[in-house]
């Protein structure tokens, strides 16, 4: 972990991260992307297959859906910073072999190992609003008691030291876009994602307040 330097220095250092075993099978570290001046920072779970191959976050189907939902909610994704709680793709092969790589949820120890990188991104970007996409991101930001079904769509303070309270961003949690793609009622899940992202957009515009 660099003792100084901006996002570029941390991205270079993260490329050589060996903090957990996930680097052994992943193609590369997928660090966050976006302007260091971003007012909003979106956190997902981990890179997927296409992200692992391209080295950029949210470039696969879930990323395309997120961009559409965010822009419908009033968020300019070109001015947002996007990252993941875990920076390497965790996957398993199909039973009996095969080339397809199937996403596998990261374990707590893997999320914990990557947390210093996420914390550095939050510090360097210093956003006003953080969007937690899914349970893994929500727990990484808000603690183990976080539940998407209970906490989504609310404007919540990011935990931290009391003396930092005035400068800390607020968090809005919602579904991960990949959960929308898997949902039986995809239209309803998508509408819920847009509604939650609209809470974040309104908070950026100064119209948000704590609560749902």
Steps between C-alpha positions, in 0.01 A plus 500: 500500500661831394565747781427786262391571146161518332283244329758428230761402761251276681388341174859412415558355847176300493611332178753306709269429795541152650285559808277197440509191277262643236789651304622151414217421256384848396642658187578830670406741775198710406537831680238775501453744215376854467599855588669566832269800532183286478219604733348151491675165541330168421624176657415153370601155617785387275599506133330251270633305205517791256636739763775250583598475135485874427635630831217751546201487739138472380564441131285186472121455484449611862705812434296589194179459698643712782589781261150500352334498844732768640446736210124443521526598867692818417858387569767576238714187502779678314543713813473208745771280651425127490678222684446170681541377856725221365746573220549149356251275321403195705359214296456125467497276194188305400470145634684267268728771371457761230632845425209699639578684824209520742487783752540400864426740785808614694551393859535739793878454514529602134285808553706584809829457313383746232351751741814721525475563124134599527575720799778670302265564208243656733768720653651611170175562313322635808153474346186656639290189434597132488269243339530144632397255229395178670564322827877461477556871434247594767671290765844628397380858548239477777592189700385141536149591614419654160211343309400614152131433562501705821740783420460568127390841379589681823759773540733359767816649653821319417644363826825655619669693775283759674745780423460427128121506510452834323716398206370148451280414203157340523426157359200390296468122464319317224500176302801399300411535131586133445217415743266697276614294200425178693166614646176326406332842494778681319285803422407548866857445619628751247244758610612451861865550400413823321297622799790435739748671269264795479539540879874536444448745213265715707747502789767631262261774395448595863149361526579188701463438868548209736237232479339318214 
